[in-house]
Amino acid sequence: MLEEKSPQRTPLSELGEFGLIKHITSDIPLYNDTVEGVGDDCAVIDARDEQTLVSTDMLVEGVHFDLSYVPLTHLGYKAAVVNFSDIYAMNGQATQLVVSLAVSSRFPVEAIEELYRGLRHACERFHVDLVGGDTTSSTSGLILSLTVIGKAKKEKIVKRSGAKPSDLIVVSGDLGGAYMGLQILEREKSVFIDNPDVQPDLQGNEYILERQLKPEARQDVVKILEELDVVPTSMIDISDGLSSEILHICEASKRGCRIFEEKIPIDPTVYTACEEFNLNTTTVALNGGEDYELLFTIALEDFDKIKGNPNLTVIGHITEDENRYLVTRDNNAIELTAQGWNPIKGEE
């Protein structure tokens, strides 16, 4: 995980808006087709002969993150990476990032430095240009708004709507870890509130904590598919849970699906954590969310190209009808429902 620096508090008022912007955006490297980055009225990007992809996201303190256990450096990294994931979910390359902040006076300059440390680390890791944004004051904590720009050749762009009958459903990585990491953090927060002298018990949960605090966008999967000469017929990233995302693909493609419980990839640490919290592992994998793995469909004839790849697991197939089922280990078909995170209702 990323490390936090020792605390120091410089009031934001000491720098002012423009001084703060200059302070946190100086010497930002550029990796892509950015002609002009931070420092003018607009960023300038050379579009060339590819199509532009744009996605945006807003994160609100108390709704999307809890600073009592989320370090600001990790928050910055995660905020950037989950936006990059949207671009990779369309088989594209993330190239530029715009970040706007609304921040209250309780945050010193050093806190914003830590946030930008995480943002810049993500941009360096994924070779994305941080090209600007805006800052303003807030009376309700910290709010981040991020817009990511990407590119892809027209014939390579993958939408949610292209799944066809008999297509295989494939997922990268493993599922459920981020949700169980959140359960650990929430439990330890409650213990701390009751007894501030008790040290958090995080031993043995490093993997699932990192899945929650510092997820990784699957840029590597896009590269793997390109090397294997496989263009998915549909694709989406898993932000709200496997069940919600496969239903999005089915709705957009006007098709059904059959997902097999025994095929869903789950890390052993998730099984252990689910036992500890008395949670059903399959339910967590289906509905937990925030895994940011890629879920996609491929033509049946492409199976030989991906089989045996440790990054990819076939978990089901697309059907002609519009029935969407989970086939359990004892061969019962249960209708899939979307039970993932809903930020408007604020419930799971």
Buried (B, 14 or more C-beta within 10 A) or exposed (E): EBEEEEEEEBEBEEBEEEEBBEBBBEEBEBBBBBEBBBEEEEBEBEEEEBBBBEBEBBBBBEEBBBBEBBBBBBBBBBBBBBBBBBBBBBBBBBBBBBBBBBBBEEBBBBBBBBBBBBBBBBBEBBBBBBBBBEBEEBEEBBBBBBBBBBBBEEEBBBBBBBBBEEBBBBBBBBBBBBBBBBBBBEBBBEBBEEEEEEEBEEEEBEBBBBBBBBBBBBBBBBEBBEEBEBBBBBBBBBBBBBBBBBBBBBBBBEBBBBBBBEEBBBBEBBBBBBEEEEBEBBBBBBBBBBBBBBBBBBBEEBEEBBEEBEBBBBBBBBBEEEBBBBBEEEEEEEEBEBBBBEEEEEEE
